[in-house]
Amino acid sequence: MQTVRYTSQKLIISGSIFELKTYSTRMRIDPLPQSKKRRPVIEGRSAKERREESSLYRSKQELRRLINANVGFHLKPDEAPYMPLFITFTFRENMTDLKQANYIFTKFIQRFNHSLFGMKKSILKYIVAIEFQKRGAVHYHAIFFNIPYRRGLKQLVSNLWGEGFVKVESIKKHISDVGNYLTKYMTKEQFDKRLVGKKCYFSSRNIFRSVLVEEQEKVTTIMHFVKPEQKVFERLIAATAYSPEYLYQKYNVNNPGFVRGALDLIAKGSYLNPKL
């Protein structure tokens, strides 16, 4: 008979950002059998509205964690980290067809990759968030993690894009939680109904992802080496129909070597859980 596993804590590792959830009651790790699953009854707004809002909120959380999992972890040949670049792309015309816009952007990525690395193989590592301007036009906010230094980069990007305006910015070094900073900047409208049922972001396949650690022993082992002064945020989250009350704590360990060690020795192979 299989033993059911429980935990009092869950840890989400997204690069240097560690998010620790300490629950008021033990949580079951193993999923319930399908026959025992029950959807909570939620009063008030329609179930459809709540599902839409919840889906967009989860996408925003995934985006934040995905960015943090990659900032500072892509290395040059000399093993120094690349400086991430933040680039905004707009269309000159009033492009409102998201499918067509995504096709045009994908073709740009292929040209950009070939121009930088001289090959068709996908080497560029990036995450792209989609937004709509007030006039309804699609525009993109992209963060690139491994662009090598090149003179006249902005002009190169502008020429290759050829569809409108581009803005190239480097990520400020003093920003500790880049994912949180960029997610707010990239998604000014918290819940854009035009993105319901559509992907609000996409990324290259060759990037790192957040890691979810649920086993209590592993969480305890990792957190033993995290210093109390590295905590940057703490909040008590009230119980909901989906989760008991828990203490949420965020740490910025700012130690790539320790992060790699934790992932290699304890949690290697896990991926971002969409139900976080």
Secondary structure, DSSP 4 states (H G I P E B T S, - for coil): -PPPPEEEEEEEEETTEEEEEEEEEEEE-SPPPGGG--PPP--SS-HHHHHHHHHHHHHHHHHHHHHHTTTT-SB-TTSPBP--EEEEEE-SS----HHHHHHHHHHHHHHHHHHHHSSSS----EEEEEEE-TTS-EEEEEEES-PPP-TTHHHHHHHHH-SS-EEEEEPPTT-S-HHHHHHHHH-SSSS-GGGTTS-SEEE-SSS---EEE--HHHHHHHHTTS-GGGEEEEEEEPP-SS---EEEEEEE---HHHHHHHIIIIITT----TT-
